[in-house]
Amino acid sequence: MSIKSVNMVPRPRYPMPNFIQEALNAHGLTDAYLARPPYQQNDYIGWIKRAKLETTKQKRLNQMLDELRCGDIYMKMKWNSKSG
């Protein structure tokens, strides 16, 4: 039995909300975002969108922007890109 056959539910794919795209453009971080693996892009969007309060949504958006600016952090963890 392969690992994939053990009730693996695919992760939902989140479309890019306008407010996130606008923030990426405004901060010049679109390329940094697109350089991240698809799972990270999707995780960031889902994590931000799941916030119930607008203040939490903004805090999460700011964290994503800071991590993209830094380049070697993902969800407050050290991350090494394959290209870097």
N, C-alpha and C positions, 0 to 999 in steps of 0.2 A: 504494500500500500504506500502510495506516495504521500508526501506531506500535504500537497495541494488537495488531495481527496478527503481530507479530514475536516469537513465542515468549514472550509475557509470562505468567509463571506467577503466579497470584494468591497473595498473602501468606496464610499460615495465620492463622486467627482464633483467639485464645487466650481461653478462658473465665477469668473472674476467680477466682483461688484464694482460699479463705477467709482465709489468713494475710495476704494483701495487703488485702482488704476490711477486715479487723479493724484493720490498721495505719492505713489511711486514716481509719476511724471514730475510732480512739483519738487520732489527731492532729488531728482536725477538718478533714481535707483532702479529704473525699469530693467536695464541690462543686468544689474546685479541679481535682481529677482529671477530673470529668465535664465541666468547661469546656474541657478540652483536646480537640483534634481526635481523631476515632476512631483514626487511624493512630498518634498518640502514645500513646494509652491501650494499644493493642495492642502497640506496640513495647516499652513499659515492662514489660508482663506477660511477653512472650516472653523479653526480656532477663533478667529476674529468674529466671524458671523454668529457663532454660538453664544457670544456674550449677550446677556439679558439687558444689562444697563449700558447706556451710551458712554458713560465714563469708563467702564470696563472695556468696551469696544475700542475706544480711543487709546487707552493704555496698552492694549494688545497690538494695535496698529503701530504705535510708537515703538514698542519693543521690536516688532518685525523690522521697521525702518532702521533702528539702531543696529540690529544684528546684520542686516544687509550692508550697512555702511561699514561696519567692522570687518565683515567678510569671513570670519572664522568662528562664528557663533551660530548655533541653531537651537532655538528653544532653551536658551541659557546654558547650553552645553558646547564644549569645544567641538568644532567640526572642521575637517580638512577637506577642501575640495580637491578633486582629482587633477584639476587644471592648475591649482596653485600650489 
